[in-house]
Structure formats: C-alpha cells, structure tokens
Amino acid sequence: MLLATTLAAQEWQELKSEHFMLYFLSDENKEFSRGVLNKAEKDYNRIASDLGYSRNSNFWTWDNRVKIFVYPDHETYLKESGQPEWSEGMANYKNKSILSYSGSSNFLVSVLPHEMTHLIFRDFIGIRRKVPLWLDEGIAQWEEEAKRQIIKKTSKACFSRGTLFSIKDLMELDIHLIDKSNKIHLRGTSLGGEGGFLIIDGKSLVDIYYIESASLVGFLIERHGTENFTEFCRQLRDGRDLEGALSAAYPAQIHNIQELEAQWIEYLKEE
C-alpha cells in the first residue's frame, strides 16, 4: 500500500486538534477538512468512553496524535491509497493514520468512526494481542452510531429466518478469506441447538457475519453495561481466552459461550 505522504510534503496544509493532526491539499478542501476534524474529536470522545479508553489520557496526544489525510477527490485517494474502487476511506494501523477524500459523506458517518474504533481498540488491547475477529469487527460496526437501529432490526430478521451462525461457527470463520464473488457457500449452523445448513452467497455471508458480530457487541453493552464490557476487553488484553474473560467480567451472568449465546438469543427475541 502506498503511504499518504507520497505526494510532495510541502503541498499538505495542516489542522490540529487535541487528538488529531489533519492534512489537506488545497483551500477548496479546508471547510470539509474542518468538519472532519470536529467530527473526529466527537467520535473519539464517544468511542473512548464506550471502551473505557478515556482513562488512558496520555494516548493520542501531542506527537502521538492520529493523522488524517484528506485527498482532494476520490480518484486521487484511490491512487495514493491503493484501495479498491468502492473504498471511501481506510486506516493504516501501524502508522496510526486514516485516509479519505473531500466530499465523502459516508466517510463522516460510517468510515471515520469505524476505522477510529479499530485504532482505539487495538491501542487498548495491544496490536499483537489475538482476540476474536468477530469482537474486533463487531465493536467497529457498533460504533458506527447511525447503524445501530439497522443492526438490531436486521439481526432480528436474520434470526427469524434462521440465517444466523452459532457463536462457535462465527469464531471459526475468517471473514478475510471469504471471496464475495463466490456464488455459493455451504455453512453448518446450530444456533439455539438446532442443527442445519445454510446455502449462501459470499456477499450475504459477509453481511451476516458483520451484522451478527455487531449484534453480539450491542447485546453485551446494552444488557450488561459499558463498565462490564470494558472489563471484558481488559481481561482479553491481559491474556485470558474468551470464556475466561466472559466469566471474569460477567461473574453472575455469563460463564461460557453457551450462556452468552442463550442470552443473546433471548435478546434477539425481544420486540
């Protein structure tokens, strides 16, 4: 992937806030860039609070601020980032930078909070710490605040149709290896103890994976609170496996995957 700084360094103009340094290329992009910077700070405060990250006040300040690069148009962004045609923004986790382009409304609403959540979560957990992929992706999806009602509605609809995976199946699925262009996938499922098979296309499989992951995160936060969820993430950070982290964070409610799944199913059944 090409770095955001492949354009001549002197061309970039800079805006600064408490947690971000934003770079743009022309005065025509300045108003949009200011809007991005303001939205980034608001999203940061909300997401950091949700994850308990705000207590770590020395992160993302001064020289550790996250860099946001706003390219003048979609074409330039694609050329410099090396991303596919559909991309509207991305994060570089190693360099702690976020890239997009001027005028991307979806970037402000969706991509910015999503990628920021990945960065915050990885700072909290540790870049090398292995955690369930569904949790990493589910948190990022849930923190796209505008999507939450859609996540709830869609996950309930998928449950009613019998197209959700069990948590065990979810954990065994590496979504990064799924080719969306593949027409057919055969997946076993046993959600709620009822065995069966799903014959599903690649795109639908990926969509369900993200919806289900976000629904699980939403359930943990809404039903058991932010503090317990933060403790759950902290236990994973400190090296516990999933069930060990669940039992430590939710000692009176959830001790294993089976209990997590059973309570989540009841959450999905609610009107």
Sequence and secondary structure as in RCSB ss.txt:
>XXXX:A:sequence
MLLATTLAAQEWQELKSEHFMLYFLSDENKEFSRGVLNKAEKDYNRIASDLGYSRNSNFWTWDNRVKIFVYPDHE
TYLKESGQPEWSEGMANYKNKSILSYSGSSNFLVSVLPHEMTHLIFRDFIGIRRKVPLWLDEGIAQWEEEAKRQI
IKKTSKACFSRGTLFSIKDLMELDIHLIDKSNKIHLRGTSLGGEGGFLIIDGKSLVDIYYIESASLVGFLIERHG
TENFTEFCRQLRDGRDLEGALSAAYPAQIHNIQELEAQWIEYLKEE
>XXXX:A:secstr
   GGGS GGG EEEE SSEEEEESSGGGHHHHHHHHHHHHHHHHHHHHHHTGGG TTTTSGGG EEEEEESSHH
HHHHHH   TT   EEETTTTEEEEETT HHIIIIIHHHHHHHHHHHHHH TT    HHHHHHHHHHTSGGGHHH
HHHHHHHHHHHT    HHHHHH  GGG  TT S EEEEE GGG  EEEEE HHHHHHHHHHHHHHHHHHHHHHH 
HHHHHHHHHHHHTT  HHHHHHHHSTTT  SHHHHHHHHHHHHH  
